[in-house]
């Protein structure tokens, strides 16, 4: 029977199939942990006298509560003693249980969804979980990857499996040619705006079509990262040569890489496989996007107008954002710019922002911070001189971590401020009490940093290189 990518990976990991009475028991190939959602799980393990079942399939990093500024004396000023305690507790627990950990001394430390792919720990055909919603990022490699709660973190630590009902499958197909200045971030915001924040509930998404086939791994990770914002259980893209080129030579990729690639290729959705639902969009219809409300589904093309508020919730979102239906988001004054997070903090994102900021100055009224997703990216960006571009333009170049995506480390805005952010959630107060967040691509964030107002990146980007004219055959 023809099978989808999701079905194939699911079938490989079912330990006990589901019944009407019981969810399936699913084996977990990789468990990623960080300082926020693991301490309580380790405490439960200790209380019950349990050990970690597969430390070799568990990988730890510190990212959420870590300061992004270093004091002149070299110390790291945590925002609260509790934040420091979280980090110390993770480091102690991981050491106790023999879990590979990327702490302050590791050149691979970084946001959990950035550093694991960089190490090649994230691989096609895996099941991957983490106590963080944006674990869906790893679906870019053709893995079933999803976020779990603290209690489930404990379960997976103890038995390396999880109880789960099989979701339905949804194909999101986008074919065609993307317009100038349209990025993977714009694509996923356009998808969420179309299907809604509940549109993916109960489904595993598979992104299909030439737009995703032509996309880099950095771009695929941006798209899959925000699958959760459409309510989906996970989002996936079939592994192909782009995936293999990215993984080749990384620390944890299989020794017989060619054999692994052959197997991974067999995971692609079979011809004739049926999805429970299919959504079709045209690449030509997608334009650079910005959000205007308080969830990622409240997103519009940057050159269009804010739609009418149909519900009380929509009206209150517009009130919170201090914006009005029928007006444009472009031209709105901004206070801060955040370029970072597990959505958009990889090399491709930093290069895109640097290309716009090179030789420019950030508006005096704007504070801009650029935060690489990992130590690896920071080093690579510095080797390319990108940090100098950001610093010369007037932005801050910070230490890697989640930073202003969530603000757990103290990187937040002031009440009432508007932040244009490359992160994934624009919920009220996520970047600080009373702070207004507008989600956008690194290109849009960088363009807005220069002007001090929300700006269409196409207005500052070099025009596309025209195709060679077809002169036809000589007469
Ligand atoms: S960058 Fe944001 S979404 Fe990503 S792991 Fe950190 S807090 Fe979660």
Boltz pocket constraint, residues with backbone or C-beta under 6 A from the ligand:
constraints:
  - pocket:
      binder: B
      contacts: [[A, 63], [A, 64], [A, 111], [A, 112], [A, 113], [A, 132], [A, 133], [A, 134], [A, 341], [A, 342], [A, 343], [A, 401], [A, 402], [A, 405], [A, 406], [A, 423], [A, 424]]
      max_distance: 6.0
